[in-house]
Amino acid sequence: MAEHFQQKLSFREKAGYGLGDGAANFVFQTMLIFQLGFYTDVFGITAVAAGTLLLVGRFWDAVFDPFMGVVADRTNTRWGKFRPWVLWSAIPFAVIFYLAFTTPHFGSTGRLIYAYVTYILLMTVYSVNNLPYAALNGVMTSDVNERTSLSSYRFFFAMAAAFIVQGLTLPLVNKFGQGDVEKGWSMTIGVFAILCVIFFVIAFLSARERVKPDPNQKSSPKQDFADLLKNTPWKSMFVLTLFVFITLALWGSAMFYYFMYYVDKEQLFLFLQSWGLASTAAGGTQAATGLWHSILSAFGLIVVADHSNVTSVGFSLFNMSGQLVMILGVLVSKSLSERFGKKLVFVIGLSFTTLFTALFILLPADAVGGTFILNLLKSLAYGPTIPLLWAMMADVADYAEWKTKRRATGVVFAGIVFALKAGLGLGGAICGWFLAAYDYVPNVIQSEHSLFGIRMTASIYPAITFSIGVIALLFYSINKKLNLQIQDELIERRKSFAPETT
């Protein structure tokens, strides 16, 4: 029976499950990097209005996410509790994603209302899809090392999607739009949305639920949430998730403006020339060679920069190079956590990430090479931590069951998905408010005061919020020894009610 719970998952199941997070990251990464910039510079609403919009959505999430966790825990189908939601939500998720990045021909008030409606709907369907998907990590196996491996597969595909979104979105917008940026955005997101549906269906077909609660357990939503408030590791992970995603949204949004308005375009052009990605020929049509040209041109894109598109190509290269290094970090995460423990790897990785983020404040506008090098160091430090968040949350669900003899996987993950989305919204909102406070004006040459605000928002401010995440980790009490003890004791408990087959 122990083998049943500690079953090693096949490559097919891990990879199929991982594609689900690849799908979600087409949405997540677009929101993380481009949403605030899309709202201010394409959709046409102010930085303050955009920031407020991102925050308002969090009030709805505070109600809906816990509700969705309760519903998921109490769903019973022949496919399990969590798998069916991945399938049921696939098409609505894709359609609303497309609508949220489509600019309607309304007046300013109409556009703002449209933005509110589509954004809140997108966050709602994100919960319907991603909360059960995340909870699957805790019920596909109870082997703590297999969970880390499963998370590594998941985040390999997440990083691959991030590589595509962060590196190819702006080139695709230019290619599809041909000067019509609104059309370019809607068509680009349309392509991403179709991929989302395909990947979600594959994830549904691939995953299996094996860890089941005691069928005789008695609990209520009130009891489930009361248990959470007594669960110190869960509270630690909630604060960690909240501030990590505040930082990711804050820094990701700020770097869009950092490249658009601060980085010296002439030096960026010369840097891209050294990589075969810039040309002095009109329209950038001169033949180019090199690794990045080969990667980008494989997608059928015109990627050689001239002085008219040097920023978009440079920003794409910046994002893609960082994602490649993060993928390397994800691949070594399992081996590092098995040797040193998840908590220690997370603390060290996040601490160095904080340091490298803060150092961006020291870079002058013409230090393009330094900007790229610092981003690679930051990505190298952060990469191994990426799979650990969700593997540790599955461990928290086990910890809760071990303590209370009741399992509420959906509720445990609901709080974390809420923290993720709250962080995403707060980070974008804070970025918008900071820009407004420093007198940012879209699509013009920025004042020195505004440029200083952009630099601070890309360095010191996110370093502060990252450091709060490090502090929260120190209160996470599930060390490597306790993790294995919980695993073994739960396996013994489950022998009395586990089914004989999967």
C-alpha positions, 0 to 999 in steps of 0.5 A: 500500500505504501507503494501506492502512495509513493508511486513514481510518476511517469514522464508522460504524467509529469509532462502532461501535468506540466503543460497545464502551467505552461497554459496558465503562464501565457496568461500570468506572464502577459499580466505580470510583464505587460498588463499595466503597460498595455492599459496605460500605453495601448488601452488608454487609461491613466496609471492611477486608474490602471493601478486602482483597477488591479487592486479592486479585483483583489476584493472580489478574489478575497470572497471568490477564492476561498469559495472556490477552494471549498467547492473544489474540496467537495467536488466528486466526479469519476475524474476526481475532485480537481481534474475536471475543473481544469477541463471545464474552465479551459475554453472560458479562460481562453475567451476571457483572456482574449477579451481582456487584451482587446481594445473596444472602440468605446469612449474613455468611460466605456473603456474603463468599465470594459477593463474592469469587467474583463479583468475581474472575469479573467481573475475569476476564471483564473481561480476556477482553473488554477486553484484546482490545478495547483491542488493536483500537485498535492494529490497526484502522489504523497512522495515528497521528492516526487512532488518536487520533481512534479513541480520542476516539470510544471515550472519547466513548462511555465518557464518555457511559456514565459520565455515565449511570452516575455520574448516574443509578445512585442515582436508578434504585436509588431508583426500582426499589427503592422502599425496597428498596435491594438490589432497586434495585441488582440491577434497575439493574445488570440494565438496564446489563448488557442495554445491555452486550450490545447495544453489544458486538455492535455493536462486533464487527460494526463493527471491522476488523483491518488491521495484521497481524504478519509471518506469518513472525515467530518468537516465544514468550511468554517472548520477548514478555515479555522484550521488554516488560521492555526497552521503556522507553516501555511501562514508563512507560505501565505505571506511569502507568496503574497510578497513574492508576487507583489515583487514579481508584478512590481518589478516586471511592470517596472522593467517595461518602463525601464527599457522604454524610457531609461535605457540608452537606446544608442548603447542598446542598439550597439549591444544588439549589433554585437549579437547580430540583432541590429542593423544600420540598414533601413527597416533592419533588413540586413542579413543577421546571424547569431544565437538570438537571431536564430531563435527568434527568426524560427518563429517567422519574426522580423527581429533585426532591430533598427533605431525604430524598434530597438527597445522592443527587440532589446526588451525581448532579448532581456526577458528571454535570456533571463528565462533561459537561466531560470529554466536551468535553475528549475532543472537543478531545484530537485537535486538541491532541495533533496540535499539541503532541504526546500526551506534552505534552498528557498531562503538562500535563493531569495536572499541573493535575488533580493540583493541583485534586484536592489543593485539595478539602482546603481546602473547608469542608462548606458550600462546595457551590458551590466543590465543584462548581466545583473538580470542573469545573476538575478535569474540564476538565484531565483530559478531554483526557488520557483518549483519549491513554492508549490511543492512546499504548499503540498507539504503544508496540506499534508501537515494540516492533515497530520495535525487535524486528521482532516484533509482540505487540499483545495482550501489550503491552496485557495489561500495561496492562489488568493495570495498569488493574485493579490500579490499580482494585483497589488504589485501592478497597482503599486507600480502604477501609483509609484509612476503617478507619484513620480509624474509619469506621462505616457509616450513622452520623454520623461523628466529626471524625477520620473526617470528616478521613480522608474529606476526605484520601482525597478530596484529598491522598492521590489528589493524591500518586498522581496526581503519581507518574503525572506523573513516570512520563510524563516517562520516555515517550520517544516524542515526536511526531517519533519517532512519525511516523518509526516509522509511516513505517518500519513501513509500508515494512516491511509492504509485503512481507507485507501482504494486498491487501484488508482 
